[in-house]
Amino acid sequence: MITSQNSQPSDFVPTETIKGDLSGGLLLLCDHARNAVPAEYGDLGLPPEQFERHIGYDIGVRPLTMELARRLNAPVLMTTYSRLLIDPNRGEDDPTIVMRLSDGAVVPGNSEVDHEERQRRIERFHRPYHTLIDETLDQMIGKAPAPVIVSIHSYTPVWRGVPRPWHAAILWDSDERAVRPFIEQLEAQGDLVVGDNEPYDGCLKNDTMYRHATRRGIAHALLEVRQDLIADEKGVLEWADRLQPILEDLVSRPDLRQIKHHMSRSDKPA
């Protein structure tokens, strides 16, 4: 088990909230917004450059999400810690929630994590984020029809030496309500290669979308943007321009504001 370097728990706050219109019909999530690590964990035994890679956080997503929130007056919920500490987009029972090896990088600070330390990280960092999402959704549904949830991520342009052709992608499980119009409107822009459940499949039991959208019957989509396209302010603004009218359209569709349950593919018998 990792031993804290401090005698007292740190005052590290694991979540960040950007206030917005709770009746506006849109909730933005950013699971991997930052690459910080609480002081008592030091650097997890890694050099600083590893935290600047995609293994440390989703490059570009925080400024993009903040810009969309500003334009749309939408509430945003984000984590403040590196996914190398614990991954908020994994279920509490997922064996990859604390990674010992990530895209070729051994994480020394995770090598001896036992059950007790795993639970400690869940309770201090992972669980507060998901509790915050639950509480915010309850507030939003109390004020207006159910919101559309959009979770914003980014992915590395090259994986294990293989370039990825998609400029952006929508990941999803079984509820297509927000997915189809999202993909169609991205493709209609004419200059994008758009992935449909690429480079990953959006079906992952107990991840953020499963827990807060699929299980609740809330229309949703997980957006992935290629990291090199939003790595600077120019790219962020360009993608905010692309995404703003799409998100405005999604929340205007009555069918997307209704609670409709769709069984997760992860729950269906083999």
N, C-alpha and C positions, 0 to 999 in steps of 0.2 A: 504493500500500500504506500502511496505517496504521502509524505509527511509535510504538513504546512510549514512554511518558513516563518510564519507569524504566529504569535501566541494567541491572537484574537482573530476571528473571521474578518475578512476584508469587507469594506463597504462597497464593493463592486456591485453595480446595479445591472442585472442581466437582460433587462428589456428597455426598449425605447418606444415611446408613444408620440406620434404626431397627431394632434387633435384635428378633427374635421367634422363635417356634417354627418351625424349619426343617422339621419333620416334620408341621406342622399342616395342610398342604394349601392354603394361600393365600399368594400373593405380591401385595402392593400396590405399584403403581408410580405415580409422580407426575412426569410429564415437565416440567411448567411450574409448579413449586411456588413459585418465588421470582422477584424482579425485580431482583436485584443485578447489578452489572457490576464486573469487576476494575478496580483502581485505574488500571492503565496505559491503559485504554480510556476513562477519564473518564466522561462522561455520554453518549457517542456523539453529542454535539451536540444532545441533546434536553433540554427543560425537565423538571423532576421530575414534573410532572403526567402526562406521557406514560407514565411507568413505572407509574403507578397505574391505568392503563387496562388493558383486556383485551389490548392488544397487547404489554404488558410481561410479563404472567404470567397464570395462570388464578386469578382472584380466588376466595378461599375454599377452594381445594383442599388446601392444606397443613394447615390446622387440621382439616378434615374427615378427611383421611387419617390424621393423627396420632390423632384420637379413635377412629377405627375400629381402628387398630393397637393402641391401649391396650385396647380392649374385647375384641378377638379374639386378642391376642398374636400378631399376624401381622408378619412382617418387611416393611419398607418401604424402597424405594429411590427417591431423589429427586435432581433436579438442584438446584443452588444459584444458577444464573445466569439472567438474563433471556433469554427467547426472542428478544429483539432482538439479542443478541450472536450467537447461533447457535441454531437450533431442534433440540433433541434428538429431536423426533418427526418427523424427516425423514431419508431415506437420505443417505448421504454424497455421492451423485451428484445429489441433488435440487437444481434451480436455485433453489428458495425456501429453502434451508437458511440463508442469510444474506439478510435482507430489506432492500432499499433503500427500499421504500415499504410501510407497513403501515396499512391502514384510514385512509388520508388523511394519515398522518404520514410525511414524508420523514425518513429516518434519515441525517444527514450523516456520522456515523462509519462508515457502511457503503457510502458512495457510491463509494469508490475501492478497495474490497476486490478484490484480484487473486487469482490462483490460489495464490500463496504464502501470503498471509494467510488465505485460506479453509482451506488445509490446516493452518495453524498453529492455527486455532480448532478444527478437527476433532480434532486430536491432543491439544490441551490441555483441551478442555471436552466435546466431543461423544463422542469415542471412549471415555474413561474410564467414562462412564455405561453405555454398552452392554457394555463389558467386565465391569463390575460385575454387570450383570444376568445375563450368561452364566455367570459364576463362581457366583453365588448359585443360579441354577437347577441347575447341576451339583451343588452341595452338597445342595440339596433333593431332587433325584431320587436322589441317593446314599443318602438316609436314609429315603425313603418313596415311595409312588406319586406320580406327577407332580402338582404343585400346579395349582390354578386361578389364572390371572393376571387381575387386575382393575386396569386403568389408569384413574385418576380425573382427569377434566378438568372444566372449566366453560366456559360460553359466554355472551357478552353477550346481554342480553334484547332488545336492539334492534340490527338490522344494517341500515345504510344507510337509516334511517328506518322500517324495517318491523319491527313487534313480532313476537317469536317466541313462539308459544303454548305450546310444550312446557315442562313443569316439569323434565323430565329426559329423557334419551334413551340408548339403547344403540346403539353403532356396531360394526359387524362386517363381516367379509369373506365367508367361506364356511363356517365352522365354527359351527353353531347350538347346540351342546350347552349352553353356558352362557347363550346369548342368550335363547332362548325362555323358560326358567324365570325369568330375570331380568326380562324385560319383563312376563310374566304376573303376577308377584308385585308389581311396581310398580303395574300396572293394577288389581290386586285391592284396593289400598288405597283406591280409590274416589274420591279427590279430586285425582288427577293426570292431566294430559295427557302421555302418554309417547310419545316419538318412537322410531321404528324406522329407524335410519340417517338421522335428521334431527337437526340442520340440515345435517349432512354425511354423506357416504358413508364407511364405515369401511374401504373398500378403497383402500389407498395402498401401493404397492410400496416395500419397504425401510423403512417406518416402524417404530415400536417394536413394534407388535403383529405385523406381518409377520415381522420379524426374529426375535423371541424366542418367539412363540406359534405362528403359522401354520406357519413353517418347521420348528419342532420338533414339531408335532402336539400342542400343549398347549391344552387348553380355556381359553377366555378371553373377556373382554368389555371394551369401552371404555365407561366411564360418563361421560356429560356431565350436569352439573347446571347449571341456569340461575344465573348469578352473583348476582343479587339475592336469591336464596333462601338463599345460604350466605355472605353478606357480613358477618355478625356472629355472635357466639357462640350466640345463640338459634337462628339458622338452622342452624348447624353441628350443634348437638345434636339438633335436630329431624330432620335428614337422617341423622345417625348412628343414631337410633332407627329410621328407615325402612329403612336399609340393613343393619344388623347381622343381623337374622334371615334376610334374603335371602342374604347371604354365608355364613352358617352352613349354610343349606340347600344351597347350591351345592357346598361342599366335602364334604358328606355323601353326595353322589351318586356311586356307584362309576364310572359311565360317564364322568364328568368328570375322573376321576383317571387315566384311561388315555391313552396316547399313540395318537392317531389322526390321520393326515394327511389334510388337505382342501386340494386345490389352490386357491391364491388366484385370485380372478377376474382379478387383474392379470396372471397368468401364462398365462391361457387364450388360444388364438388368436382373433383378431378374427373 
